[in-house]
């Protein structure tokens, strides 16, 4: 599973996909603030990679929206993610770290996987290789561009709000 998730580390500008975008080389992220994406807040679950995916997002506070993620396959945690969407000057950035089921980190101590903001719409936010879309108050789609063995594929996480 580690190899599947490490696909997040790809070069900007090399990818053309249906639901995800890349920031053109030399272009800065557009202006945005956390309130623009506050609709992401909540507890979400869905199916992906043959298991159950779960994300919990906080409300904006302290210039960030934090989140935790876990992937469960065969009643066992495959991996976790922890991260945030952070206000960075006059834009936002999504940053995360991966951990295996025993909380052993995948990235180096001071490294994060960074997704720069590409485009913002009312109910949709495009980060590099990751798009989040509000379908309605109880459904959210997250598209993630995955690269493995030179092949690229967008994976859909179709989430429903946990009530």
DSSP file (Angstrom, degrees, kcal/mol; ACC not computed):
  #  RESIDUE AA STRUCTURE BP1 BP2  ACC     N-H-->O    O-->H-N    N-H-->O    O-->H-N    TCO  KAPPA ALPHA  PHI   PSI    X-CA   Y-CA   Z-CA
    1    1 A X     >        0   0    0      0, 0.0     4,-1.8     0, 0.0     3,-0.3   0.000 360.0 360.0 360.0 -31.5    0.0    0.0    0.0
    2    2 A X  H  >  +     0   0    0      1,-0.2     4,-2.2     2,-0.2     5,-0.1   0.897 360.0  51.8 -57.1 -41.5    2.9    2.3    0.7
    3    3 A X  H  4 S+     0   0    0      1,-0.2     4,-0.3     2,-0.2    -1,-0.2   0.839 106.8  54.2 -66.2 -31.5    3.9    2.4   -3.0
    4    4 A X  H >4 S+     0   0    0     -3,-0.3     3,-0.7     1,-0.2   143,-0.3   0.900 112.8  41.8 -68.1 -39.6    0.3    3.3   -4.0
    5    5 A X  H >< S+     0   0    0     -4,-1.8     3,-1.8     1,-0.2    -2,-0.2   0.818 100.9  68.4 -80.1 -30.6    0.3    6.3   -1.7
    6    6 A X  G >< S+     0   0    0     -4,-2.2     3,-1.9     1,-0.3    -1,-0.2   0.591  76.0  89.3 -66.1  -7.1    3.8    7.5   -2.5
    7    7 A X  G <   +     0   0    0     -3,-0.7    -1,-0.3    -4,-0.3    -2,-0.1   0.645  64.0  83.2 -63.1 -14.4    2.5    8.3   -5.9
    8    8 A X  G <  S+     0   0    0     -3,-1.8     2,-1.4     1,-0.2    -1,-0.3   0.742  73.6  81.6 -61.4 -20.1    1.5   11.7   -4.6
    9    9 A X    <   +     0   0    0     -3,-1.9     2,-0.3   138,-0.1    -1,-0.2  -0.654  64.4 131.5 -92.2  85.9    5.1   12.7   -5.2
   10   10 A X        -     0   0    0     -2,-1.4     2,-0.3     5,-0.0     5,-0.0  -0.875  60.7 -90.4-131.4 165.6    5.1   13.6   -8.9
   11   11 A X    >   -     0   0    0     -2,-0.3     3,-1.2     1,-0.1     4,-0.2  -0.557  41.8-115.5 -81.3 136.4    6.4   16.4  -10.9
   12   12 A X  T 3  S+     0   0    0     -2,-0.3    -1,-0.1     1,-0.2    10,-0.1  -0.361  95.4  25.1 -66.2 145.5    4.1   19.4  -11.6
   13   13 A X  T 3  S+     0   0    0      2,-0.2    -1,-0.2     1,-0.1     9,-0.1   0.368  96.4  91.7  86.7  -5.9    3.1   20.0  -15.2
   14   14 A X  S <  S+     0   0    0     -3,-1.2     2,-0.4     2,-0.0    -2,-0.1   0.486  72.9  78.4 -97.2  -3.0    3.6   16.4  -16.4
   15   15 A X        -     0   0    0     -4,-0.2     2,-0.5    -5,-0.0     7,-0.2  -0.886  47.6-177.2-119.9 135.5    0.1   15.3  -15.8
   16   16 A X        +     0   0    0     -2,-0.4     2,-0.3     5,-0.1     5,-0.1  -0.983  24.6 160.4-125.0 118.6   -3.2   15.8  -17.7
   17   17 A X        -     0   0    0      3,-0.6   128,-0.0    -2,-0.5   112,-0.0  -0.868  45.7-119.6-137.6 167.1   -6.2   14.2  -16.0
   18   18 A X  S    S+     0   0    0     -2,-0.3    -1,-0.1     1,-0.1     3,-0.0   0.892 106.9  17.3 -77.1 -41.9  -10.0   14.5  -16.0
   19   19 A X  S    S+     0   0    0    110,-0.0     2,-0.3     2,-0.0   124,-0.1   0.611 117.7  61.4-110.5 -15.7  -10.7   15.5  -12.4
   20   20 A X        -     0   0    0    109,-0.1    -3,-0.6   106,-0.1     2,-0.3  -0.759  62.3-160.1-113.4 160.7   -7.3   16.8  -11.1
   21   21 A X  B     -a  128   0A   0    106,-0.7   108,-2.3    -2,-0.3     2,-0.4  -0.849   9.6-138.8-133.7 166.5   -5.1   19.6  -12.2
   22   22 A X        -     0   0    0     -2,-0.3     2,-0.5   106,-0.2   106,-0.0  -0.957  27.4-114.0-124.8 147.2   -1.5   20.8  -12.0
   23   23 A X        -     0   0    0     -2,-0.4     3,-0.1    93,-0.1     6,-0.1  -0.699  42.1-111.5 -77.3 123.1   -0.3   24.3  -11.4
   24   24 A X    >   -     0   0    0     -2,-0.5     3,-2.4     1,-0.1    -1,-0.1  -0.275  45.0 -87.5 -57.1 142.1    1.5   25.5  -14.6
   25   25 A X  T 3  S+     0   0    0      1,-0.3    -1,-0.1   -13,-0.1     3,-0.1  -0.224 114.1  14.7 -53.5 132.5    5.3   25.9  -14.0
   26   26 A X  T 3  S+     0   0    0      1,-0.3     2,-0.3    -3,-0.1    -1,-0.3   0.312  98.4 120.9  84.6  -8.1    6.2   29.3  -12.7
   27   27 A X    <   -     0   0    0     -3,-2.4    -1,-0.3    -4,-0.0     2,-0.2  -0.701  56.5-134.7 -91.5 141.1    2.5   30.2  -11.8
   28   28 A X        -     0   0    0     -2,-0.3    -4,-0.1     1,-0.1     2,-0.1  -0.541  30.0 -94.1 -88.2 157.2    1.6   31.1   -8.2
   29   29 A X        -     0   0    0     -2,-0.2    89,-0.2     1,-0.1    -1,-0.1  -0.397  47.8-106.5 -65.4 146.6   -1.4   29.7   -6.4
   30   30 A X        -     0   0    0     87,-0.2    62,-0.4    88,-0.2     2,-0.1  -0.239  43.8 -82.3 -70.5 164.4   -4.5   31.9   -6.6
   31   31 A X        +     0   0    0     60,-0.1     2,-0.3    89,-0.0    60,-0.3  -0.438  66.2 144.3 -66.3 139.4   -5.8   33.9   -3.7
   32   32 A X        -     0   0    0     58,-2.0     2,-0.3    -2,-0.1    85,-0.0  -0.970  30.2-152.8-166.5 161.5   -7.9   31.9   -1.2
   33   33 A X    >   -     0   0    0     -2,-0.3     3,-1.4    54,-0.1     4,-0.5  -0.921  37.2-100.5-139.2 169.2   -8.6   31.6    2.5
   34   34 A X  G >  S+     0   0    0     -2,-0.3     3,-1.4     1,-0.3     4,-0.3   0.805 116.5  64.7 -62.5 -31.2   -9.8   28.8    4.7
   35   35 A X  G >  S+     0   0    0      1,-0.3     3,-1.0     2,-0.2    -1,-0.3   0.824  92.4  65.4 -61.3 -28.7  -13.4   30.0    4.8
   36   36 A X  G <  S+     0   0    0     -3,-1.4    -1,-0.3     1,-0.2    -2,-0.2   0.764 114.2  30.0 -63.1 -25.1  -13.5   29.2    1.0
   37   37 A X  G X  S+     0   0    0     -3,-1.4     3,-2.1    -4,-0.5    -1,-0.2   0.162  81.7 115.2-119.7  16.5  -13.0   25.5    1.9
   38   38 A X  G X   +     0   0    0     -3,-1.0     3,-1.5     1,-0.3    -2,-0.1   0.691  61.9  78.3 -63.5 -17.3  -14.7   25.3    5.3
   39   39 A X  G 3  S+     0   0    0      1,-0.3    -1,-0.3    -4,-0.2    -2,-0.1   0.642  79.6  71.7 -64.9 -13.5  -17.4   23.0    3.8
   40   40 A X  G <  S+     0   0    0     -3,-2.1    -1,-0.3    18,-0.1    17,-0.2   0.741  72.0 114.2 -73.2 -23.2  -14.8   20.2    4.1
   41   41 A X    <   +     0   0    0     -3,-1.5     2,-0.2    -4,-0.2    17,-0.2  -0.153  51.9  61.4 -50.9 137.6  -15.2   20.2    7.8
   42   42 A X  E    S-B   57   0B   0     15,-2.1    15,-3.1     2,-0.1     2,-0.5  -0.800  86.1 -63.4 140.1-177.2  -16.7   17.0    9.2
   43   43 A X  E     -B   56   0B   0    119,-0.3   119,-3.3    -2,-0.2     2,-0.3  -0.948  53.2-178.5-110.7 121.0  -16.4   13.2    9.6
   44   44 A X  E     -BC  55 161B   0     11,-3.4    11,-2.5    -2,-0.5     2,-0.3  -0.924  11.1-178.3-126.9 143.1  -16.5   11.4    6.3
   45   45 A X  E     +BC  54 160B   0    115,-2.1   115,-2.7    -2,-0.3     2,-0.3  -0.981  14.4 141.9-137.7 154.4  -16.3    7.7    5.2
   46   46 A X  E     -B   53   0B   0      7,-2.2     7,-3.4    -2,-0.3     2,-0.4  -0.956  45.5 -84.5-169.1-178.5  -16.3    5.9    1.9
   47   47 A X  E     +B   52   0B   0    111,-0.5   111,-0.6    -2,-0.3     2,-0.3  -0.839  48.6 144.7-106.5 142.2  -14.9    2.9    0.0
   48   48 A X  E >   +B   51   0B   0      3,-1.7     3,-2.4    -2,-0.4   109,-0.1  -0.944  60.8  16.5-166.3 152.5  -11.5    2.9   -1.8
   49   49 A X  T 3  S-     0   0    0      1,-0.3     3,-0.1    -2,-0.3   106,-0.0   0.791 129.3 -59.5  50.5  33.0   -8.7    0.4   -2.4
   50   50 A X  T 3  S+     0   0    0      1,-0.3    24,-0.3    23,-0.1    -1,-0.3   0.669 123.8  64.3  74.4  16.3  -10.9   -2.5   -1.5
   51   51 A X  E <  S-B   48   0B   0     -3,-2.4    -3,-1.7    22,-0.1     2,-0.5  -0.669  91.7 -67.5-146.0-159.5  -11.5   -1.1    2.0
   52   52 A X  E     -BD  47  72B   0     20,-2.5    20,-2.7    -5,-0.2     2,-0.4  -0.913  36.9-160.3-109.6 127.4  -13.0    1.7    4.1
   53   53 A X  E     -BD  46  71B   0     -7,-3.4    -7,-2.2    -2,-0.5     2,-0.4  -0.870   8.8-171.9-105.5 140.3  -11.5    5.2    4.0
   54   54 A X  E     -BD  45  70B   0     16,-2.1    16,-2.1    -2,-0.4     2,-0.4  -0.999   5.7-179.2-135.7 133.0  -12.2    7.6    6.8
   55   55 A X  E     -BD  44  69B   0    -11,-2.5   -11,-3.4    -2,-0.4     2,-0.4  -0.991   7.8-167.2-130.0 140.5  -11.4   11.3    7.1
   56   56 A X  E     -BD  43  68B   0     12,-2.2    12,-1.6    -2,-0.4     2,-0.4  -0.987  10.9-170.4-127.8 120.6  -12.1   13.7    9.9
   57   57 A X  E     -BD  42  67B   0    -15,-3.1   -15,-2.1    -2,-0.4    10,-0.2  -0.913  11.1-142.0-114.6 135.0  -11.6   17.5    9.2
   58   58 A X        -     0   0    0      8,-2.6     2,-0.1    -2,-0.4     3,-0.1  -0.419  28.5 -97.8 -85.3 166.1  -11.7   20.3   11.8
   59   59 A X        -     0   0    0      1,-0.1     7,-0.4    -2,-0.1    -1,-0.1  -0.420  57.7 -77.9 -72.8 158.8  -13.2   23.7   11.4
   60   60 A X        +     0   0    0      5,-0.1     2,-0.3    -2,-0.1     5,-0.2  -0.408  69.2 146.6 -60.1 131.6  -10.8   26.5   10.5
   61   61 A X  B >   +E   64   0B   0      3,-2.5     3,-0.9    -2,-0.1     5,-0.1  -0.893  59.3  11.9-164.6 137.7   -8.9   27.7   13.5
   62   62 A X  T 3  S-     0   0    0     -2,-0.3     3,-0.1     1,-0.2    25,-0.1   0.856 129.2 -58.9  62.9  36.2   -5.3   29.1   14.0
   63   63 A X  T 3  S+     0   0    0      1,-0.2    24,-2.5    23,-0.1     2,-0.3   0.741 120.8  78.6  64.3  26.1   -4.8   29.5   10.2
   64   64 A X  E <   -EF  61  86B   0     -3,-0.9    -3,-2.5    22,-0.2     2,-0.4  -0.994  63.0-145.9-154.9 161.2   -5.4   25.8    9.5
   65   65 A X  E     - F   0  85B   0     20,-2.0    20,-2.1    -2,-0.3     2,-0.2  -0.972  33.0-154.3-122.6 111.8   -7.9   23.0    9.1
   66   66 A X  E     - F   0  84B   0     -2,-0.4    -8,-2.6    -7,-0.4     2,-0.3  -0.502  13.8-175.8 -88.3 157.7   -6.4   19.8   10.4
   67   67 A X  E     -DF  57  83B   0     16,-2.6    16,-2.2   -10,-0.2     2,-0.3  -0.988  18.0-157.6-147.0 158.3   -7.3   16.3    9.4
   68   68 A X  E     -DF  56  82B   0    -12,-1.6   -12,-2.2    -2,-0.3     2,-0.3  -0.971  14.8-171.3-130.1 150.2   -6.7   12.7   10.1
   69   69 A X  E     -DF  55  81B   0     12,-2.4    12,-1.9    -2,-0.3     2,-0.3  -0.984   4.5-173.9-138.7 145.0   -7.3    9.8    7.6
   70   70 A X  E     -DF  54  80B   0    -16,-2.1   -16,-2.1    -2,-0.3     2,-0.5  -0.995  12.7-152.8-142.3 144.5   -7.2    6.0    8.0
   71   71 A X  E     -DF  53  79B   0      8,-2.4     7,-3.5    -2,-0.3     8,-1.0  -0.966  14.9-165.6-113.2 122.7   -7.5    3.3    5.4
   72   72 A X  E     +DF  52  77B   0    -20,-2.7   -20,-2.5    -2,-0.5     2,-0.4  -0.948   9.7 175.9-116.3 122.1   -8.9    0.0    6.7
   73   73 A X  E >  S- F   0  76B   0      3,-2.7     3,-1.5    -2,-0.5   -22,-0.1  -0.990  73.4  -5.9-123.5 133.1   -8.6   -3.3    4.7
   74   74 A X  T 3  S-     0   0    0     -2,-0.4    -1,-0.2   -24,-0.3     3,-0.1   0.888 129.7 -57.6  50.6  44.7   -9.8   -6.6    6.1
   75   75 A X  T 3  S+     0   0    0      1,-0.2     2,-0.4    -3,-0.1    -1,-0.3   0.733 119.6 104.5  60.4  26.0  -10.5   -5.0    9.5
   76   76 A X  E <  S-F   73   0B   0     -3,-1.5    -3,-2.7     0, 0.0     2,-0.3  -0.999  78.3-109.9-136.9 138.7   -6.9   -3.8    9.8
   77   77 A X  E     -F   72   0B   0     -2,-0.4    -5,-0.3    -5,-0.2    24,-0.2  -0.516  27.4-175.2 -68.1 123.9   -5.4   -0.3    9.4
   78   78 A X  E     -     0   0B   0     -7,-3.5    23,-0.7     1,-0.4     2,-0.3   0.875  64.8 -27.2 -83.6 -44.7   -3.3   -0.2    6.2
   79   79 A X  E     -FG  71 100B   0     -8,-1.0    -8,-2.4    21,-0.2    -1,-0.4  -0.985  53.0-138.9-164.4 163.9   -2.1    3.4    6.7
   80   80 A X  E     -FG  70  99B   0     19,-3.2    19,-2.3    -2,-0.3     2,-0.3  -0.844   8.6-159.7-120.8 160.2   -2.9    6.7    8.3
   81   81 A X  E     -FG  69  98B   0    -12,-1.9   -12,-2.4    -2,-0.3     2,-0.4  -0.983   5.8-173.7-133.8 148.1   -2.4   10.3    7.1
   82   82 A X  E     +FG  68  97B   0     15,-2.0    15,-2.1    -2,-0.3     2,-0.3  -0.995  29.1 109.3-136.9 140.7   -2.3   13.4    9.2
   83   83 A X  E     -FG  67  96B   0    -16,-2.2   -16,-2.6    -2,-0.4     2,-0.3  -0.942  40.6-122.9-177.2-161.1   -2.2   16.9    7.9
   84   84 A X  E     -FG  66  95B   0     11,-2.3    11,-2.7    -2,-0.3     2,-0.6  -0.988  21.1-118.4-160.2 162.4   -3.8   20.2    7.3
   85   85 A X  E     -FG  65  94B   0    -20,-2.1   -20,-2.0    -2,-0.3     2,-0.4  -0.985  46.1-163.3-102.8 122.8   -5.0   22.9    4.9
   86   86 A X  E     -FG  64  93B   0      7,-2.9     7,-1.7    -2,-0.6     2,-0.5  -0.877  23.9-120.4-115.5 139.7   -3.0   25.9    6.0
   87   87 A X  E     - G   0  92B   0    -24,-2.5     2,-0.5    -2,-0.4     5,-0.3  -0.666  33.4-174.5 -70.6 124.4   -3.4   29.6    5.2
   88   88 A X  E >   - G   0  91B   0      3,-3.1     3,-1.8    -2,-0.5     2,-0.3  -0.903  55.7 -60.6-130.1 100.5   -0.1   30.5    3.5
   89   89 A X  T 3  S-     0   0    0     -2,-0.5   -58,-0.0     1,-0.3    -1,-0.0  -0.462 120.2 -16.9  56.7-118.5    0.1   34.3    2.9
   90   90 A X  T 3  S+     0   0    0     -2,-0.3   -58,-2.0    -3,-0.1    -1,-0.3   0.137 134.4  47.2-104.3  21.9   -2.9   35.0    0.6
   91   91 A X  E <  S-G   88   0B   0     -3,-1.8    -3,-3.1   -60,-0.3     2,-0.3  -0.753  76.9-114.4-140.7-171.5   -3.5   31.4   -0.5
   92   92 A X  E     -G   87   0B   0    -62,-0.4    25,-0.9    -5,-0.3     2,-0.3  -0.913  18.2-165.7-130.7 158.1   -3.9   27.9    1.0
   93   93 A X  E     -GH  86 116B   0     -7,-1.7    -7,-2.9    -2,-0.3     2,-0.5  -0.994  16.2-137.2-142.3 143.7   -1.9   24.7    0.7
   94   94 A X  E     +GH  85 115B   0     21,-2.2    21,-3.2    -2,-0.3     2,-0.4  -0.908  27.9 178.0-102.0 127.5   -2.7   21.1    1.7
   95   95 A X  E     +GH  84 114B   0    -11,-2.7   -11,-2.3    -2,-0.5     2,-0.3  -0.975   3.0 167.8-130.3 143.3    0.2   19.3    3.5
   96   96 A X  E     -GH  83 113B   0     17,-1.9    17,-2.8    -2,-0.4     2,-0.3  -0.968  23.2-148.8-150.3 165.7    0.2   15.7    4.8
   97   97 A X  E     -G   82   0B   0    -15,-2.1   -15,-2.0    -2,-0.3     2,-0.3  -0.969  19.7-136.2-132.5 148.9    2.4   12.9    6.2
   98   98 A X  E     -G   81   0B   0     -2,-0.3     8,-2.2   -17,-0.2     9,-0.6  -0.783  17.5-175.7-106.3 150.8    1.8    9.2    5.9
   99   99 A X  E     -GI  80 105B   0    -19,-2.3   -19,-3.2    -2,-0.3     6,-0.2  -0.994  22.9-123.7-141.4 143.2    2.1    6.5    8.6
  100  100 A X  E >   -G   79   0B   0      4,-2.3     3,-2.3    -2,-0.3   -21,-0.2  -0.157  49.3 -82.1 -74.8-178.5    1.8    2.7    8.5
  101  101 A X  T 3  S+     0   0    0    -23,-0.7   -24,-0.1     1,-0.3   -22,-0.1   0.647 133.4  51.7 -62.4 -15.1   -0.6    0.9   10.7
  102  102 A X  T 3  S-     0   0    0      2,-0.1    -1,-0.3     3,-0.0     3,-0.1   0.147 121.4-105.9-105.4  16.7    1.9    1.0   13.6
  103  103 A X    <   +     0   0    0     -3,-2.3     2,-0.6     1,-0.2    -2,-0.1   0.723  68.0 151.0  66.8  25.3    2.4    4.8   13.2
  104  104 A X        -     0   0    0      1,-0.0    -4,-2.3     2,-0.0    -1,-0.2  -0.796  47.6-120.2 -85.8 123.9    5.8    4.5   11.6
  105  105 A X  B     -I   99   0B   0     -2,-0.6    -6,-0.2    -6,-0.2     4,-0.1  -0.296  19.3-162.1 -68.1 145.9    6.3    7.5    9.4
  106  106 A X  S    S+     0   0    0     -8,-2.2    -1,-0.1     2,-0.1     2,-0.1   0.823  73.0  62.8 -93.3 -40.4    6.9    7.1    5.7
  107  107 A X  S    S-     0   0    0     -9,-0.6     6,-0.0     1,-0.1   -10,-0.0  -0.451  99.8 -89.9 -82.6 159.1    8.3   10.6    4.9
  108  108 A X    >   -     0   0    0     -2,-0.1     3,-1.9     1,-0.1    -1,-0.1  -0.248  49.4 -96.4 -60.8 158.8   11.5   11.9    6.4
  109  109 A X  T 3  S+     0   0    0      1,-0.3    -1,-0.1    -4,-0.1    -2,-0.1   0.841 122.1  32.6 -48.9 -47.0   11.1   13.7    9.8
  110  110 A X  T 3  S+     0   0    0      2,-0.0     2,-0.3     0, 0.0    -1,-0.3   0.203 102.1  98.2-101.0  15.9   11.0   17.2    8.3
  111  111 A X    <   -     0   0    0     -3,-1.9     2,-0.3     2,-0.0    -4,-0.1  -0.806  45.0-178.8-106.9 146.5    9.3   16.4    5.0
  112  112 A X        -     0   0    0     -2,-0.3     2,-0.6   -15,-0.1   -15,-0.2  -0.925  33.8-114.5-130.9 159.7    5.7   16.7    4.0
  113  113 A X  E     -H   96   0B   0    -17,-2.8   -17,-1.9    -2,-0.3     2,-0.4  -0.888  41.0-157.0 -92.0 120.9    3.8   15.9    0.9
  114  114 A X  E     -H   95   0B   0     -2,-0.6     2,-0.5   -19,-0.2   -19,-0.2  -0.864  17.5-169.1-110.7 133.4    2.6   19.3   -0.4
  115  115 A X  E     -H   94   0B   0    -21,-3.2   -21,-2.2    -2,-0.4     2,-0.1  -0.936  17.7-150.0-118.9 103.8   -0.4   20.0   -2.7
  116  116 A X  E     -H   93   0B   0     -2,-0.5    12,-2.1   -23,-0.2     2,-0.2  -0.420  26.7-101.8 -72.7 148.1   -0.4   23.6   -3.9
  117  117 A X  E     +J  127   0B   0    -25,-0.9    10,-0.3    10,-0.2   -87,-0.2  -0.529  41.5 171.8 -69.5 132.5   -3.7   25.3   -4.7
  118  118 A X  E     -     0   0B   0      8,-3.5     2,-0.3     1,-0.4     9,-0.2   0.763  62.6  -7.4-106.6 -45.8   -4.4   25.4   -8.4
  119  119 A X  E     -J  126   0B   0      7,-1.7     7,-3.1   -90,-0.1     2,-0.4  -0.994  54.9-151.6-157.5 147.8   -8.0   26.6   -8.7
  120  120 A X  E     +J  125   0B   0     -2,-0.3     2,-0.3     5,-0.2     5,-0.2  -0.992  15.5 172.8-129.4 130.1  -11.0   27.4   -6.4
  121  121 A X  E >   -J  124   0B   0      3,-3.3     3,-0.8    -2,-0.4    -2,-0.0  -0.765  50.1 -91.3-123.3 173.7  -14.7   27.2   -7.2
  122  122 A X  T 3  S+     0   0    0     -2,-0.3    -1,-0.0     1,-0.2     3,-0.0   0.911 122.4  10.6 -54.8 -49.4  -17.7   27.6   -4.9
  123  123 A X  T 3  S+     0   0    0     11,-0.0    11,-2.9     1,-0.0     2,-0.3   0.007 124.0  66.3-120.0  26.8  -18.0   23.9   -4.1
  124  124 A X  E <   -JK 121 133B   0     -3,-0.8    -3,-3.3     9,-0.2     2,-0.4  -0.987  53.4-168.4-151.6 136.5  -14.7   22.5   -5.5
  125  125 A X  E     -JK 120 132B   0      7,-2.6     7,-2.5    -2,-0.3     2,-0.7  -0.993   9.3-156.2-130.1 127.4  -11.1   23.0   -4.7
  126  126 A X  E     +JK 119 131B   0     -7,-3.1    -8,-3.5    -2,-0.4    -7,-1.7  -0.901  15.5 173.8-105.4 112.9   -8.3   21.9   -7.0
  127  127 A X  E >   -JK 117 130B   0      3,-3.2     3,-1.8    -2,-0.7  -106,-0.7  -0.699  55.7 -70.9-101.9 166.3   -4.9   21.2   -5.4
  128  128 A X  B 3  S-a   21   0A   0    -12,-2.1  -106,-0.2     1,-0.3     3,-0.1  -0.436 119.2 -11.0 -61.3 111.8   -2.1   19.7   -7.5
  129  129 A X  T 3  S+     0   0    0   -108,-2.3    16,-2.7    -2,-0.5     2,-0.3   0.574 126.2  81.6  77.2   9.3   -3.2   16.1   -8.1
  130  130 A X  E <   -KL 127 144B   0     -3,-1.8    -3,-3.2  -109,-0.3     2,-0.4  -0.941  53.2-175.2-151.0 123.0   -6.0   16.2   -5.6
  131  131 A X  E     -KL 126 143B   0     12,-2.5    12,-2.8    -2,-0.3     2,-0.4  -0.973   6.5-163.2-123.6 133.5   -9.5   17.6   -6.0
  132  132 A X  E     -KL 125 142B   0     -7,-2.5    -7,-2.6    -2,-0.4     2,-0.4  -0.965  10.8-174.6-116.7 131.0  -12.2   18.0   -3.4
  133  133 A X  E     -KL 124 141B   0      8,-3.1     8,-2.6    -2,-0.4     2,-0.7  -0.984  21.1-141.2-132.6 125.0  -15.8   18.5   -4.5
  134  134 A X  E     + L   0 140B   0    -11,-2.9     6,-0.2    -2,-0.4     3,-0.1  -0.747  19.4 177.7 -81.5 116.1  -18.9   19.2   -2.3
  135  135 A X  E     -     0   0B   0      4,-2.0     2,-0.3    -2,-0.7    -1,-0.2   0.901  68.2 -40.2 -83.0 -48.0  -21.8   17.2   -3.9
  136  136 A X  E >  S- L   0 139B   0      3,-1.6     3,-1.1   -13,-0.0    -1,-0.4  -0.885  79.8 -67.8-159.9-172.2  -24.2   18.3   -1.1
  137  137 A X  T 3  S+     0   0    0     -2,-0.3     3,-0.1     1,-0.2    -3,-0.0   0.697 133.4  35.3 -62.4 -18.4  -24.2   18.7    2.6
  138  138 A X  T 3  S+     0   0    0      1,-0.1    23,-2.3    22,-0.1     2,-0.4   0.337 112.1  61.4-119.0   5.6  -23.8   15.0    3.2
  139  139 A X  E <   +LM 136 160B   0     -3,-1.1    -4,-2.0    21,-0.2    -3,-1.6  -0.998  50.3 173.4-137.7 138.8  -21.6   13.9    0.2
  140  140 A X  E     -LM 134 159B   0     19,-1.8    19,-3.0    -2,-0.4     2,-0.4  -0.995  16.6-150.8-142.0 135.2  -18.1   14.9   -0.9
  141  141 A X  E     -LM 133 158B   0     -8,-2.6    -8,-3.1    -2,-0.3     2,-0.5  -0.892   8.7-168.9-103.7 136.5  -15.9   13.5   -3.7
  142  142 A X  E     -LM 132 157B   0     15,-2.0    15,-2.8    -2,-0.4     2,-0.5  -0.988   4.3-163.2-124.3 120.7  -12.1   13.5   -3.4
  143  143 A X  E     -LM 131 156B   0    -12,-2.8   -12,-2.5    -2,-0.5     2,-0.4  -0.900   7.3-171.4-103.7 128.4  -10.2   12.6   -6.6
  144  144 A X  E     -LM 130 155B   0     11,-2.4    11,-2.9    -2,-0.5     2,-0.6  -0.981  20.8-132.7-123.9 128.7   -6.5   11.7   -6.1
  145  145 A X  E     - M   0 154B   0    -16,-2.7     2,-0.4    -2,-0.4     9,-0.2  -0.694  27.5-166.9 -80.7 122.4   -4.0   11.3   -8.9
  146  146 A X  E     - M   0 153B   0      7,-3.6     7,-2.7    -2,-0.6     2,-0.4  -0.899   8.5-168.4-113.0 137.1   -2.1    8.0   -8.4
  147  147 A X  E     + M   0 152B   0     -2,-0.4     2,-0.3  -143,-0.3     5,-0.2  -0.993  14.9 160.9-126.9 128.2    1.0    7.0  -10.2
  148  148 A X  E >   - M   0 151B   0      3,-2.5     3,-2.1    -2,-0.4  -144,-0.1  -0.974  69.2  -7.6-147.2 130.4    2.5    3.5  -10.1
  149  149 A X  T 3  S-     0   0    0     -2,-0.3     3,-0.1     1,-0.3    -1,-0.1   0.852 129.1 -54.5  53.5  39.1    4.9    1.8  -12.4
  150  150 A X  T 3  S+     0   0    0      1,-0.3     2,-0.4     0, 0.0    -1,-0.3   0.397 114.9 115.0  79.8  -3.8    4.7    4.7  -14.8
  151  151 A X  E <   - M   0 148B   0     -3,-2.1    -3,-2.5     2,-0.0     2,-0.4  -0.795  51.8-152.3-100.8 143.6    0.9    4.5  -15.1
  152  152 A X  E     + M   0 147B   0     -2,-0.4     2,-0.3    -5,-0.2    -5,-0.2  -0.921  18.7 167.2-117.0 140.8   -1.4    7.3  -13.8
  153  153 A X  E     - M   0 146B   0     -7,-2.7    -7,-3.6    -2,-0.4     2,-0.5  -0.991  31.3-130.2-150.3 140.7   -4.9    6.9  -12.6
  154  154 A X  E     - M   0 145B   0     -2,-0.3     2,-0.5    -9,-0.2    -9,-0.2  -0.827  24.2-154.9 -91.9 128.2   -7.4    9.1  -10.7
  155  155 A X  E     - M   0 144B   0    -11,-2.9   -11,-2.4    -2,-0.5     2,-0.5  -0.886   6.8-141.9-105.3 131.4   -8.9    7.3   -7.7
  156  156 A X  E     - M   0 143B   0     -2,-0.5     2,-0.7   -13,-0.2   -13,-0.2  -0.816  10.7-167.1 -95.6 127.1  -12.3    8.5   -6.4
  157  157 A X  E     - M   0 142B   0    -15,-2.8   -15,-2.0    -2,-0.5     2,-1.0  -0.935  11.5-164.7-105.8 102.0  -13.0    8.6   -2.7
  158  158 A X  E     - M   0 141B   0     -2,-0.7  -111,-0.5  -111,-0.6     2,-0.2  -0.776  16.5-166.1 -93.1 100.2  -16.8    9.0   -2.7
  159  159 A X  E     - M   0 140B   0    -19,-3.0   -19,-1.8    -2,-1.0     2,-0.4  -0.584  17.1-161.6 -94.3 148.3  -17.5   10.1    0.9
  160  160 A X  E     -CM  45 139B   0   -115,-2.7  -115,-2.1    -2,-0.2   -21,-0.2  -0.967  32.8-106.4-120.3 143.7  -20.7   10.3    2.9
  161  161 A X  E     -C   44   0B   0    -23,-2.3     2,-0.5    -2,-0.4  -117,-0.3  -0.476  28.7-129.5 -68.8 134.9  -20.9   12.4    6.1
  162  162 A X              0   0    0   -119,-3.3  -119,-0.3    -2,-0.2    -1,-0.1  -0.746 360.0 360.0 -83.2 128.6  -21.0   10.4    9.3
  163  163 A X              0   0    0     -2,-0.5    -1,-0.1     0, 0.0    -2,-0.0   0.381 360.0 360.0-113.7 360.0  -23.9   11.5   11.5
